[in-house]
Amino acid sequence: MNTGDVFDEHLGVIAALRDNYARHDDTDTIRELLGIQEELEGLLSSREDTVKQAIQGVLSSRRERSDTGQYAGMDYLWKQGPASLLHCSLTALSSRVEEARIKAVYPEEEGAHDARLRELEARVAASKQHVAQLTTELEALGKQRQQLGSSMKEVGLKKAQVDHLLLEDEPRIRHQLSLYAHVSKISWRFDNPDRIAGTVSDPEKADVRLFDLAPQMPRFEATNQLWRLMEAAS
């Protein structure tokens, strides 16, 4: 028995009592019964409004998402009877519960999180290995830079020595060679460093004598031959 049937039954009882007392001309009792009837109608109306508001709150979110017109209005549903309205409310609640259940389900397969974690750990290990390799290479480059710096210092020192020879020693050596050539009248040939070769010239006599001595010749013998050539040119 729904709420409407109960209310109709109460109204029927009150109407029967009212007719019964009317036949006995009991005016006061009728007034009292009419007051009770009005009070019951007010309570029922208030309860209906409360139920409407509660169900309205439950269905509000679903009614906003619905495009079918099934929940066109609460007044229409209420006219169909409280049972219809409660059925719609239960349907809406069931849908919301199902949506919550679907959202609560873990979205990935079992073990997916562990697999992703292992993958991340492998990537981290590879990154650490790469960083260690780069660190080793940087250390090696640092040592090479130090060695190169030392080599550059040595090259700089040798260059300074060569510059000193070019600026100071070379002119002095050239001068000595020039004096030696003037006194000895020997002009050396340096195109074949494996041989002791050159010329001995006498400008006054226009005499030029060639010499080409083997490097294997004993030093004193080579010296004697050169002295004989120089004496002959003097």
Buried (B, 14 or more C-beta within 10 A) or exposed (E): EEBEEEBEEBBEEBEEBBEEBEEEEBEEBBEEBEEEBEEBEEEBEEEBEEBBEEBBEBBEEBBEEEEEEEBEEBEEBBEEEBEEBBEBBEBBEEEEEEEEEEEEEEEEEEEEEEEEEEEEEEEEEEEEEEEEEEEEEEEEEEEEEEEEEEEEEEEEEEEEEEEEEEEEEEEEEEEEEEEEBEEBBBEEBEEEEEEBBBBBBBEEEEEEBEBEBEEEEEEEEBEEBBEEBBEEBE
